[in-house]
Amino acid sequence: MAQAEKSNIAELNTDLSKQVAVLREDIANLTAIVSEYGKAQSGQIKSLVANKAADLADTGATAANAAKATAKVAYSEAEEKIRENPASAVGIAAGLGFLVGILTSRR
């Protein structure tokens, strides 16, 4: 009877060792799969971020060009008004200078 128990224990130990080896292999495979998935996701995210950055750069360039065109138009209109009425332009400039002087001298 003692001999039968020893062989059963030896078989259980062998089975447990085999199961632990299978579990280790499964864990290694799962780790590799998760790693590959993470790399694939990071590649997709990098691509999305690069596309968004390019879109934002295009939008910013378009907005800058529009602002530049608006500023040119406003500058030319202001220059035209100054040529039409130089006296009032000098008066407005003097008034603004006076206001800025008053505001900056108050402490």
Buried (B, 14 or more C-beta within 10 A) or exposed (E): EEEEEEEEEEEEEEEEEEEEEEEEEEEEEEEEEEEEEEEEEEEEEEEEEEEEEEEEEEEEEEEEEEEEEEEEEEEEEEEEEBEEEEEEBEEEEEEEEEEEEEEEEEE
